């Protein structure tokens, strides 16, 4: 399996903004978000949120 670089929030946001502008088809946007690491970024954010809640 090919190792991907860590998610780049700036690139993911740019992809999302393309979708909001209607610049790409929904299928292409989803593919770009997937290969860009959206899942990994969200998993990291959820983990941080859980840690913060546990330490409160």
N, CA, C and O atoms as a Maestro MAE file, in Angstrom:
{
 s_m_m2io_version
 :::
 2.0.0
}

f_m_ct {
 s_m_title
 :::
 protein
 m_atom[224] {
  # First column is atom index #
  i_m_mmod_type
  r_m_x_coord
  r_m_y_coord
  r_m_z_coord
  i_m_residue_number
  s_m_chain_name
  s_m_pdb_residue_name
  s_m_pdb_atom_name
  i_m_atomic_number
  :::
  1 25 0.831 -1.172 0.000 1 A "UNK " " N  " 7
  2 3 0.000 0.000 0.000 1 A "UNK " " CA " 6
  3 2 0.881 1.244 0.000 1 A "UNK " " C  " 6
  4 15 1.867 1.323 0.733 1 A "UNK " " O  " 8
  5 25 0.522 2.183 -0.807 2 A "UNK " " N  " 7
  6 3 1.292 3.422 -0.937 2 A "UNK " " CA " 6
  7 2 1.080 4.318 0.282 2 A "UNK " " C  " 6
  8 15 -0.055 4.553 0.696 2 A "UNK " " O  " 8
  9 25 2.180 4.816 0.857 3 A "UNK " " N  " 7
  10 3 2.085 5.705 2.009 3 A "UNK " " CA " 6
  11 2 1.810 7.128 1.531 3 A "UNK " " C  " 6
  12 15 2.506 7.646 0.658 3 A "UNK " " O  " 8
  13 25 0.800 7.744 2.106 4 A "UNK " " N  " 7
  14 3 0.428 9.100 1.730 4 A "UNK " " CA " 6
  15 2 1.037 10.102 2.692 4 A "UNK " " C  " 6
  16 15 1.321 9.763 3.841 4 A "UNK " " O  " 8
  17 25 1.242 11.326 2.239 5 A "UNK " " N  " 7
  18 3 1.702 12.367 3.168 5 A "UNK " " CA " 6
  19 2 0.569 12.711 4.133 5 A "UNK " " C  " 6
  20 15 -0.588 12.388 3.863 5 A "UNK " " O  " 8
  21 25 0.883 13.356 5.242 6 A "UNK " " N  " 7
  22 3 -0.177 13.726 6.186 6 A "UNK " " CA " 6
  23 2 -1.160 14.686 5.523 6 A "UNK " " C  " 6
  24 15 -0.806 15.391 4.578 6 A "UNK " " O  " 8
  25 25 -2.393 14.712 6.021 7 A "UNK " " N  " 7
  26 3 -3.395 15.602 5.447 7 A "UNK " " CA " 6
  27 2 -2.954 17.064 5.518 7 A "UNK " " C  " 6
  28 15 -2.340 17.491 6.497 7 A "UNK " " O  " 8
  29 25 -3.269 17.812 4.487 8 A "UNK " " N  " 7
  30 3 -2.975 19.240 4.438 8 A "UNK " " CA " 6
  31 2 -4.299 19.989 4.547 8 A "UNK " " C  " 6
  32 15 -5.042 20.064 3.569 8 A "UNK " " O  " 8
  33 25 -4.611 20.548 5.728 9 A "UNK " " N  " 7
  34 3 -5.888 21.227 5.910 9 A "UNK " " CA " 6
  35 2 -6.138 22.337 4.889 9 A "UNK " " C  " 6
  36 15 -7.283 22.552 4.492 9 A "UNK " " O  " 8
  37 25 -5.113 23.033 4.464 10 A "UNK " " N  " 7
  38 3 -5.282 24.106 3.483 10 A "UNK " " CA " 6
  39 2 -5.764 23.552 2.145 10 A "UNK " " C  " 6
  40 15 -6.653 24.126 1.515 10 A "UNK " " O  " 8
  41 25 -5.182 22.445 1.716 11 A "UNK " " N  " 7
  42 3 -5.592 21.834 0.452 11 A "UNK " " CA " 6
  43 2 -7.003 21.263 0.552 11 A "UNK " " C  " 6
  44 15 -7.793 21.369 -0.386 11 A "UNK " " O  " 8
  45 25 -7.312 20.656 1.697 12 A "UNK " " N  " 7
  46 3 -8.650 20.117 1.882 12 A "UNK " " CA " 6
  47 2 -9.694 21.234 1.868 12 A "UNK " " C  " 6
  48 15 -10.765 21.078 1.282 12 A "UNK " " O  " 8
  49 25 -9.386 22.338 2.501 13 A "UNK " " N  " 7
  50 3 -10.302 23.476 2.483 13 A "UNK " " CA " 6
  51 2 -10.469 24.019 1.070 13 A "UNK " " C  " 6
  52 15 -11.582 24.367 0.674 13 A "UNK " " O  " 8
  53 25 -9.398 24.097 0.313 14 A "UNK " " N  " 7
  54 3 -9.483 24.569 -1.069 14 A "UNK " " CA " 6
  55 2 -10.366 23.637 -1.898 14 A "UNK " " C  " 6
  56 15 -11.137 24.099 -2.739 14 A "UNK " " O  " 8
  57 25 -10.256 22.341 -1.666 15 A "UNK " " N  " 7
  58 3 -11.106 21.382 -2.362 15 A "UNK " " CA " 6
  59 2 -12.564 21.600 -1.981 15 A "UNK " " C  " 6
  60 15 -13.443 21.611 -2.843 15 A "UNK " " O  " 8
  61 25 -12.812 21.769 -0.706 16 A "UNK " " N  " 7
  62 3 -14.177 22.018 -0.230 16 A "UNK " " CA " 6
  63 2 -14.755 23.293 -0.865 16 A "UNK " " C  " 6
  64 15 -15.914 23.312 -1.279 16 A "UNK " " O  " 8
  65 25 -13.956 24.336 -0.936 17 A "UNK " " N  " 7
  66 3 -14.415 25.599 -1.505 17 A "UNK " " CA " 6
  67 2 -14.722 25.444 -2.993 17 A "UNK " " C  " 6
  68 15 -15.642 26.088 -3.497 17 A "UNK " " O  " 8
  69 25 -13.968 24.600 -3.705 18 A "UNK " " N  " 7
  70 3 -14.266 24.314 -5.113 18 A "UNK " " CA " 6
  71 2 -15.646 23.703 -5.237 18 A "UNK " " C  " 6
  72 15 -16.400 24.030 -6.154 18 A "UNK " " O  " 8
  73 25 -15.978 22.805 -4.300 19 A "UNK " " N  " 7
  74 3 -17.288 22.181 -4.315 19 A "UNK " " CA " 6
  75 2 -18.375 23.229 -4.085 19 A "UNK " " C  " 6
  76 15 -19.390 23.226 -4.782 19 A "UNK " " O  " 8
  77 25 -18.175 24.126 -3.115 20 A "UNK " " N  " 7
  78 3 -19.170 25.154 -2.826 20 A "UNK " " CA " 6
  79 2 -19.376 26.083 -4.017 20 A "UNK " " C  " 6
  80 15 -20.488 26.562 -4.242 20 A "UNK " " O  " 8
  81 25 -18.329 26.338 -4.770 21 A "UNK " " N  " 7
  82 3 -18.435 27.198 -5.948 21 A "UNK " " CA " 6
  83 2 -19.029 26.459 -7.138 21 A "UNK " " C  " 6
  84 15 -19.413 27.088 -8.124 21 A "UNK " " O  " 8
  85 25 -19.111 25.144 -7.064 22 A "UNK " " N  " 7
  86 3 -19.624 24.349 -8.171 22 A "UNK " " CA " 6
  87 2 -18.585 24.118 -9.253 22 A "UNK " " C  " 6
  88 15 -18.928 23.837 -10.402 22 A "UNK " " O  " 8
  89 25 -17.304 24.237 -8.883 23 A "UNK " " N  " 7
  90 3 -16.228 24.106 -9.857 23 A "UNK " " CA " 6
  91 2 -15.915 22.686 -10.284 23 A "UNK " " C  " 6
  92 15 -15.306 22.475 -11.333 23 A "UNK " " O  " 8
  93 25 -16.322 21.716 -9.492 24 A "UNK " " N  " 7
  94 3 -16.059 20.303 -9.800 24 A "UNK " " CA " 6
  95 2 -17.319 19.489 -9.544 24 A "UNK " " C  " 6
  96 15 -18.227 19.930 -8.841 24 A "UNK " " O  " 8
  97 25 -17.358 18.311 -10.118 25 A "UNK " " N  " 7
  98 3 -18.481 17.415 -9.861 25 A "UNK " " CA " 6
  99 2 -18.359 16.842 -8.446 25 A "UNK " " C  " 6
  100 15 -17.254 16.720 -7.916 25 A "UNK " " O  " 8
  101 25 -19.502 16.491 -7.833 26 A "UNK " " N  " 7
  102 3 -19.449 15.928 -6.475 26 A "UNK " " CA " 6
  103 2 -18.546 14.698 -6.375 26 A "UNK " " C  " 6
  104 15 -17.822 14.539 -5.392 26 A "UNK " " O  " 8
  105 25 -18.586 13.833 -7.383 27 A "UNK " " N  " 7
  106 3 -17.740 12.636 -7.343 27 A "UNK " " CA " 6
  107 2 -16.262 12.974 -7.317 27 A "UNK " " C  " 6
  108 15 -15.499 12.338 -6.590 27 A "UNK " " O  " 8
  109 25 -15.845 13.959 -8.091 28 A "UNK " " N  " 7
  110 3 -14.446 14.375 -8.141 28 A "UNK " " CA " 6
  111 2 -14.047 14.998 -6.802 28 A "UNK " " C  " 6
  112 15 -12.947 14.757 -6.306 28 A "UNK " " O  " 8
  113 25 -14.941 15.798 -6.221 29 A "UNK " " N  " 7
  114 3 -14.645 16.434 -4.932 29 A "UNK " " CA " 6
  115 2 -14.451 15.370 -3.856 29 A "UNK " " C  " 6
  116 15 -13.491 15.424 -3.087 29 A "UNK " " O  " 8
  117 25 -15.365 14.405 -3.804 30 A "UNK " " N  " 7
  118 3 -15.248 13.338 -2.796 30 A "UNK " " CA " 6
  119 2 -13.945 12.577 -2.989 30 A "UNK " " C  " 6
  120 15 -13.260 12.266 -2.014 30 A "UNK " " O  " 8
  121 25 -13.598 12.277 -4.219 31 A "UNK " " N  " 7
  122 3 -12.342 11.569 -4.489 31 A "UNK " " CA " 6
  123 2 -11.146 12.398 -4.024 31 A "UNK " " C  " 6
  124 15 -10.213 11.861 -3.427 31 A "UNK " " O  " 8
  125 25 -11.169 13.686 -4.290 32 A "UNK " " N  " 7
  126 3 -10.064 14.559 -3.874 32 A "UNK " " CA " 6
  127 2 -9.978 14.669 -2.352 32 A "UNK " " C  " 6
  128 15 -8.884 14.684 -1.788 32 A "UNK " " O  " 8
  129 25 -11.130 14.745 -1.692 33 A "UNK " " N  " 7
  130 3 -11.125 14.800 -0.223 33 A "UNK " " CA " 6
  131 2 -10.585 13.492 0.357 33 A "UNK " " C  " 6
  132 15 -9.834 13.497 1.333 33 A "UNK " " O  " 8
  133 25 -10.973 12.382 -0.253 34 A "UNK " " N  " 7
  134 3 -10.510 11.072 0.228 34 A "UNK " " CA " 6
  135 2 -9.000 10.937 0.066 34 A "UNK " " C  " 6
  136 15 -8.298 10.589 1.016 34 A "UNK " " O  " 8
  137 25 -8.505 11.210 -1.132 35 A "UNK " " N  " 7
  138 3 -7.059 11.060 -1.351 35 A "UNK " " CA " 6
  139 2 -6.262 12.141 -0.622 35 A "UNK " " C  " 6
  140 15 -5.074 11.966 -0.353 35 A "UNK " " O  " 8
  141 25 -6.910 13.246 -0.308 36 A "UNK " " N  " 7
  142 3 -6.238 14.323 0.425 36 A "UNK " " CA " 6
  143 2 -6.150 14.089 1.915 36 A "UNK " " C  " 6
  144 15 -5.462 14.829 2.618 36 A "UNK " " O  " 8
  145 25 -6.849 13.053 2.419 37 A "UNK " " N  " 7
  146 3 -6.724 12.700 3.831 37 A "UNK " " CA " 6
  147 2 -7.796 13.274 4.738 37 A "UNK " " C  " 6
  148 15 -7.561 13.450 5.934 37 A "UNK " " O  " 8
  149 25 -8.969 13.569 4.194 38 A "UNK " " N  " 7
  150 3 -10.034 14.128 5.027 38 A "UNK " " CA " 6
  151 2 -10.378 13.212 6.195 38 A "UNK " " C  " 6
  152 15 -10.554 13.683 7.318 38 A "UNK " " O  " 8
  153 25 -10.476 11.917 5.945 39 A "UNK " " N  " 7
  154 3 -10.801 10.988 7.028 39 A "UNK " " CA " 6
  155 2 -9.756 11.054 8.135 39 A "UNK " " C  " 6
  156 15 -10.096 11.145 9.314 39 A "UNK " " O  " 8
  157 25 -8.500 11.008 7.754 40 A "UNK " " N  " 7
  158 3 -7.423 11.040 8.737 40 A "UNK " " CA " 6
  159 2 -7.450 12.336 9.549 40 A "UNK " " C  " 6
  160 15 -7.246 12.321 10.763 40 A "UNK " " O  " 8
  161 25 -7.700 13.450 8.873 41 A "UNK " " N  " 7
  162 3 -7.760 14.740 9.567 41 A "UNK " " CA " 6
  163 2 -8.906 14.740 10.575 41 A "UNK " " C  " 6
  164 15 -8.731 15.165 11.717 41 A "UNK " " O  " 8
  165 25 -10.064 14.269 10.161 42 A "UNK " " N  " 7
  166 3 -11.205 14.216 11.075 42 A "UNK " " CA " 6
  167 2 -10.946 13.275 12.242 42 A "UNK " " C  " 6
  168 15 -11.327 13.576 13.373 42 A "UNK " " O  " 8
  169 25 -10.304 12.139 11.982 43 A "UNK " " N  " 7
  170 3 -9.965 11.210 13.070 43 A "UNK " " CA " 6
  171 2 -9.025 11.863 14.080 43 A "UNK " " C  " 6
  172 15 -9.181 11.678 15.287 43 A "UNK " " O  " 8
  173 25 -8.057 12.620 13.590 44 A "UNK " " N  " 7
  174 3 -7.128 13.323 14.478 44 A "UNK " " CA " 6
  175 2 -7.864 14.359 15.330 44 A "UNK " " C  " 6
  176 15 -7.612 14.481 16.528 44 A "UNK " " O  " 8
  177 25 -8.768 15.097 14.704 45 A "UNK " " N  " 7
  178 3 -9.525 16.119 15.432 45 A "UNK " " CA " 6
  179 2 -10.417 15.497 16.499 45 A "UNK " " C  " 6
  180 15 -10.534 16.040 17.598 45 A "UNK " " O  " 8
  181 25 -11.044 14.371 16.193 46 A "UNK " " N  " 7
  182 3 -11.889 13.683 17.161 46 A "UNK " " CA " 6
  183 2 -11.038 13.187 18.334 46 A "UNK " " C  " 6
  184 15 -11.452 13.297 19.487 46 A "UNK " " O  " 8
  185 25 -9.868 12.648 18.049 47 A "UNK " " N  " 7
  186 3 -8.983 12.159 19.116 47 A "UNK " " CA " 6
  187 2 -8.567 13.300 20.041 47 A "UNK " " C  " 6
  188 15 -8.556 13.139 21.261 47 A "UNK " " O  " 8
  189 25 -8.227 14.440 19.467 48 A "UNK " " N  " 7
  190 3 -7.836 15.603 20.278 48 A "UNK " " CA " 6
  191 2 -9.013 16.066 21.127 48 A "UNK " " C  " 6
  192 15 -8.847 16.382 22.305 48 A "UNK " " O  " 8
  193 25 -10.192 16.105 20.533 49 A "UNK " " N  " 7
  194 3 -11.377 16.535 21.259 49 A "UNK " " CA " 6
  195 2 -11.663 15.603 22.438 49 A "UNK " " C  " 6
  196 15 -11.990 16.069 23.530 49 A "UNK " " O  " 8
  197 25 -11.541 14.296 22.226 50 A "UNK " " N  " 7
  198 3 -11.767 13.321 23.303 50 A "UNK " " CA " 6
  199 2 -10.743 13.497 24.417 50 A "UNK " " C  " 6
  200 15 -11.088 13.421 25.596 50 A "UNK " " O  " 8
  201 25 -9.493 13.731 24.051 51 A "UNK " " N  " 7
  202 3 -8.448 13.950 25.062 51 A "UNK " " CA " 6
  203 2 -8.743 15.195 25.889 51 A "UNK " " C  " 6
  204 15 -8.575 15.190 27.108 51 A "UNK " " O  " 8
  205 25 -9.180 16.252 25.230 52 A "UNK " " N  " 7
  206 3 -9.503 17.490 25.932 52 A "UNK " " CA " 6
  207 2 -10.688 17.301 26.872 52 A "UNK " " C  " 6
  208 15 -10.692 17.834 27.982 52 A "UNK " " O  " 8
  209 25 -11.692 16.547 26.433 53 A "UNK " " N  " 7
  210 3 -12.853 16.288 27.275 53 A "UNK " " CA " 6
  211 2 -12.484 15.421 28.459 53 A "UNK " " C  " 6
  212 15 -13.010 15.612 29.555 53 A "UNK " " O  " 8
  213 25 -11.591 14.475 28.258 54 A "UNK " " N  " 7
  214 3 -11.177 13.568 29.333 54 A "UNK " " CA " 6
  215 2 -10.362 14.306 30.385 54 A "UNK " " C  " 6
  216 15 -10.410 13.951 31.563 54 A "UNK " " O  " 8
  217 25 -9.616 15.323 29.982 55 A "UNK " " N  " 7
  218 3 -8.780 16.036 30.943 55 A "UNK " " CA " 6
  219 2 -9.510 17.202 31.610 55 A "UNK " " C  " 6
  220 15 -8.943 17.884 32.463 55 A "UNK " " O  " 8
  221 25 -10.760 17.429 31.224 56 A "UNK " " N  " 7
  222 3 -11.546 18.513 31.830 56 A "UNK " " CA " 6
  223 2 -12.202 18.078 33.110 56 A "UNK " " C  " 6
  224 15 -12.899 18.869 33.746 56 A "UNK " " O  " 8
  :::
 }
 m_bond[223] {
  # First column is bond index #
  i_m_from
  i_m_to
  i_m_order
  :::
  1 1 2 1
  2 2 3 1
  3 3 4 2
  4 3 5 1
  5 5 6 1
  6 6 7 1
  7 7 8 2
  8 7 9 1
  9 9 10 1
  10 10 11 1
  11 11 12 2
  12 11 13 1
  13 13 14 1
  14 14 15 1
  15 15 16 2
  16 15 17 1
  17 17 18 1
  18 18 19 1
  19 19 20 2
  20 19 21 1
  21 21 22 1
  22 22 23 1
  23 23 24 2
  24 23 25 1
  25 25 26 1
  26 26 27 1
  27 27 28 2
  28 27 29 1
  29 29 30 1
  30 30 31 1
  31 31 32 2
  32 31 33 1
  33 33 34 1
  34 34 35 1
  35 35 36 2
  36 35 37 1
  37 37 38 1
  38 38 39 1
  39 39 40 2
  40 39 41 1
  41 41 42 1
  42 42 43 1
  43 43 44 2
  44 43 45 1
  45 45 46 1
  46 46 47 1
  47 47 48 2
  48 47 49 1
  49 49 50 1
  50 50 51 1
  51 51 52 2
  52 51 53 1
  53 53 54 1
  54 54 55 1
  55 55 56 2
  56 55 57 1
  57 57 58 1
  58 58 59 1
  59 59 60 2
  60 59 61 1
  61 61 62 1
  62 62 63 1
  63 63 64 2
  64 63 65 1
  65 65 66 1
  66 66 67 1
  67 67 68 2
  68 67 69 1
  69 69 70 1
  70 70 71 1
  71 71 72 2
  72 71 73 1
  73 73 74 1
  74 74 75 1
  75 75 76 2
  76 75 77 1
  77 77 78 1
  78 78 79 1
  79 79 80 2
  80 79 81 1
  81 81 82 1
  82 82 83 1
  83 83 84 2
  84 83 85 1
  85 85 86 1
  86 86 87 1
  87 87 88 2
  88 87 89 1
  89 89 90 1
  90 90 91 1
  91 91 92 2
  92 91 93 1
  93 93 94 1
  94 94 95 1
  95 95 96 2
  96 95 97 1
  97 97 98 1
  98 98 99 1
  99 99 100 2
  100 99 101 1
  101 101 102 1
  102 102 103 1
  103 103 104 2
  104 103 105 1
  105 105 106 1
  106 106 107 1
  107 107 108 2
  108 107 109 1
  109 109 110 1
  110 110 111 1
  111 111 112 2
  112 111 113 1
  113 113 114 1
  114 114 115 1
  115 115 116 2
  116 115 117 1
  117 117 118 1
  118 118 119 1
  119 119 120 2
  120 119 121 1
  121 121 122 1
  122 122 123 1
  123 123 124 2
  124 123 125 1
  125 125 126 1
  126 126 127 1
  127 127 128 2
  128 127 129 1
  129 129 130 1
  130 130 131 1
  131 131 132 2
  132 131 133 1
  133 133 134 1
  134 134 135 1
  135 135 136 2
  136 135 137 1
  137 137 138 1
  138 138 139 1
  139 139 140 2
  140 139 141 1
  141 141 142 1
  142 142 143 1
  143 143 144 2
  144 143 145 1
  145 145 146 1
  146 146 147 1
  147 147 148 2
  148 147 149 1
  149 149 150 1
  150 150 151 1
  151 151 152 2
  152 151 153 1
  153 153 154 1
  154 154 155 1
  155 155 156 2
  156 155 157 1
  157 157 158 1
  158 158 159 1
  159 159 160 2
  160 159 161 1
  161 161 162 1
  162 162 163 1
  163 163 164 2
  164 163 165 1
  165 165 166 1
  166 166 167 1
  167 167 168 2
  168 167 169 1
  169 169 170 1
  170 170 171 1
  171 171 172 2
  172 171 173 1
  173 173 174 1
  174 174 175 1
  175 175 176 2
  176 175 177 1
  177 177 178 1
  178 178 179 1
  179 179 180 2
  180 179 181 1
  181 181 182 1
  182 182 183 1
  183 183 184 2
  184 183 185 1
  185 185 186 1
  186 186 187 1
  187 187 188 2
  188 187 189 1
  189 189 190 1
  190 190 191 1
  191 191 192 2
  192 191 193 1
  193 193 194 1
  194 194 195 1
  195 195 196 2
  196 195 197 1
  197 197 198 1
  198 198 199 1
  199 199 200 2
  200 199 201 1
  201 201 202 1
  202 202 203 1
  203 203 204 2
  204 203 205 1
  205 205 206 1
  206 206 207 1
  207 207 208 2
  208 207 209 1
  209 209 210 1
  210 210 211 1
  211 211 212 2
  212 211 213 1
  213 213 214 1
  214 214 215 1
  215 215 216 2
  216 215 217 1
  217 217 218 1
  218 218 219 1
  219 219 220 2
  220 219 221 1
  221 221 222 1
  222 222 223 1
  223 223 224 2
  :::
 }
}
